[in-house]
Amino acid sequence: MGALINEDRFGVCQLAVDVASVAANTTAEQTFTLRGLRSGDFVSVVKPSLNAGLGVVNARVSATDTIAIKFVNATGGAIDPVSETYLIFWFRGEKTPTAVNP
């Protein structure tokens, strides 16, 4: 294939996620192993089902091979969702432009 220089990389993968209980009226960040991620990568998370009052409010790469997902519980009781397979979109920009529209 040859060398790839200044090529943006992206993809979608599946991740089995077993969320720990999220306390009432709070947010909680939980980390999961996802091999291949690097600090600085952009990630977006799709939770496959609905849990009333529970939402995904942020996702980030907290360390190499580690995704941190922040959940919010907007109810008066704890929520402990079942284990599910989430979809993760990742993007790694290899170019470093110096302006918004270089």
C-alpha positions as CSV (number, residue, x, y, z in Angstrom):
1,M,0.0,0.0,0.0
2,G,2.8,2.4,0.7
3,A,3.2,5.2,3.2
4,L,0.3,7.3,4.3
5,I,1.3,10.8,5.2
6,N,-1.1,13.5,6.4
7,E,-4.1,11.2,5.9
8,D,-7.0,11.6,8.4
9,R,-8.1,8.3,9.9
10,F,-11.6,7.4,11.2
11,G,-13.8,4.4,11.8
12,V,-16.7,2.9,13.7
13,C,-16.3,0.0,16.1
14,Q,-18.4,-1.8,18.7
15,L,-17.7,-1.8,22.4
16,A,-19.3,-4.0,25.0
17,V,-20.2,-1.6,27.9
18,D,-21.4,-2.6,31.4
19,V,-22.2,0.8,33.0
20,A,-21.9,0.9,36.8
21,S,-24.9,2.3,38.6
22,V,-25.3,6.1,38.2
23,A,-26.5,7.8,41.3
24,A,-29.6,10.0,41.3
25,N,-29.4,13.6,40.0
26,T,-25.7,13.4,39.0
27,T,-23.2,12.8,36.3
28,A,-20.6,10.1,36.4
29,E,-17.7,9.4,34.1
30,Q,-16.7,5.8,33.6
31,T,-13.8,4.4,31.6
32,F,-13.6,1.4,29.3
33,T,-10.7,-0.2,27.3
34,L,-10.8,0.3,23.6
35,R,-7.6,-0.7,21.9
36,G,-6.2,1.6,19.3
37,L,-7.4,4.9,20.7
38,R,-4.8,7.6,21.2
39,S,-4.9,10.8,23.2
40,G,-6.3,13.6,21.0
41,D,-8.6,11.3,19.1
42,F,-12.2,12.6,18.7
43,V,-14.9,10.0,19.8
44,S,-18.6,10.0,19.6
45,V,-20.8,7.4,21.4
46,V,-24.2,5.8,20.4
47,K,-26.0,4.0,23.2
48,P,-28.3,1.4,21.6
49,S,-31.3,1.6,23.9
50,L,-33.3,4.1,25.9
51,N,-33.1,4.3,29.7
52,A,-35.5,6.9,30.9
53,G,-33.6,9.6,32.7
54,L,-30.1,8.3,31.6
55,G,-28.1,10.0,28.9
56,V,-24.6,10.1,27.5
57,V,-23.4,13.7,27.8
58,N,-19.7,13.5,26.8
59,A,-17.0,11.1,25.6
60,R,-13.3,11.5,25.3
61,V,-10.1,9.6,25.1
62,S,-8.7,9.8,28.6
63,A,-5.5,7.8,27.8
64,T,-4.1,5.5,25.2
65,D,-6.6,2.6,24.6
66,T,-9.1,4.1,27.1
67,I,-12.4,5.8,26.4
68,A,-14.2,7.8,29.1
69,I,-17.9,8.2,28.8
70,K,-19.9,10.6,31.0
71,F,-23.4,9.6,31.9
72,V,-26.1,11.8,33.4
73,N,-29.0,10.5,35.6
74,A,-31.8,13.1,35.7
75,T,-34.1,11.0,38.0
76,G,-34.6,10.8,41.7
77,G,-33.3,7.2,41.9
78,A,-30.1,5.3,40.9
79,I,-30.0,3.8,37.4
80,D,-28.1,0.6,36.7
81,P,-28.5,-0.1,32.9
82,V,-27.9,-3.6,31.4
83,S,-24.7,-4.4,29.6
84,E,-25.0,-3.4,25.9
85,T,-22.9,-3.1,22.8
86,Y,-22.3,0.6,22.0
87,L,-21.2,2.0,18.7
88,I,-18.1,4.3,18.8
89,F,-17.1,6.6,16.0
90,W,-13.5,7.7,16.2
91,F,-11.5,10.3,14.2
92,R,-7.8,11.0,14.2
93,G,-6.7,14.1,12.3
94,E,-3.2,13.7,10.9
95,K,-3.1,17.1,9.4
96,T,-2.4,20.1,11.6
97,P,-3.9,23.2,9.9
98,T,-3.0,26.6,11.3
99,A,-6.4,28.1,10.4
100,V,-10.1,27.0,10.3
101,N,-10.1,26.9,6.5
102,P,-6.5,26.4,5.4
